[in-house]
Amino acid sequence: MKIKNKVNVILLVDDEPANIRLLNNAVSGLGKTYFASNGEDAIKMAHQVKPDLILLDIQMPGMNGYDVCDAIIKDSALSDTAIIFVTAHGDTEHELKAT
């Protein structure tokens, strides 16, 4: 019996196209990447592709990264997904809120 290698699925979420390109280059070769430019689309895309990892911007119009993370964690179909916040914020307040 042959077991196929699993392809990692990575969802990149940022409202800035330049940041999406940068993140895509950073994870190039690590798996299949998908993109979303806002929180609502990120949740929809996560349901479609079942990512192993989400690289998530904090500050986005509408639904921010914290809200997206909260929705994913509370969703039993997605709750095991690893989430890494990617942000320019460097202060302690954002670091504590992200934990």
N, C-alpha and C positions, 0 to 999 in steps of 0.2 A: 504494500500500500504506500503510495507516494503522498507525502504531506507538502502542500504548497506553502511557500513562505508568505507570511502575512505582510501586506503593504501597510505601513503606517499612514494614517489619515490625519492631516493637520489643517485646522481652520484658522485663518488669519483674519482678524477683525480690527479695522481701523478706518476712520472716515477720511484719511489723507492718502491719496493714491501713491504719493512718493514713499510713505511709510510702508504701504503694502508691498511695493517693489523691493524695498530694503529688507523687510522681513522674509519675503519670498526668496531673495538671494541668500539670506542667512540660513534658511532651512533647505536649500536646494540639495537634492539628493537624499534627503532623510525620509521622504514619503510623498504621497500625493497631496497637493495643497489645494485648498478651496478658499474663497474670499467672501467677505461680507463687509459692507461699508457702514452699517448701523446695527444697533442692538436687535431690533425686530428681525431683520434679515439674518443675523447671526443665529438666532434661536431656530428659525425655520431651516436654515442650512444645516445646523447641527442635527436636527431630526432627520434630515435627508441622508447625510453622509456618515453619521455616527463617528465623529472624530475621536482619535486617541488623545489629541492635544489641541488646545485652543490657545493661541497667542492673542491676547485681548487688550486693546487700548482702554484706558479708564475714561478719558474725557471725549465724549462724542455727543452730538446733538440728539435730543430725544432721550432715549434709553442709554444711560451711561454704562460703563463696564462693570461697575459694582452690581447694578440691577441685572445685567445679563448673567453675571456669575451666580447671583442668588437664584435666578430662574432656572439655570442649568443644574445647580446643586439640588434644588427641590424637585426636579423632574426625574423620576425613577429610571426612565430610559436613558438618561444622560448623566446621572449622578456620579458615575465612576470616571468621567472625563477629567483629565488633567488640565488645569488652567494656569497659565502664566500671564500676569499682567505686564504689559509693555507700555511704559509711559515716560514722559520727560519729567514728571514730578519726582522730586528727590527728598521731600520733607517727610518727617516722621509720621505726620498725620495720615498720609496716604499709605505708608508702609503698614501701619497698624490696622487701618481699615481693610486692607487687602488680605489680612490673615484670617 
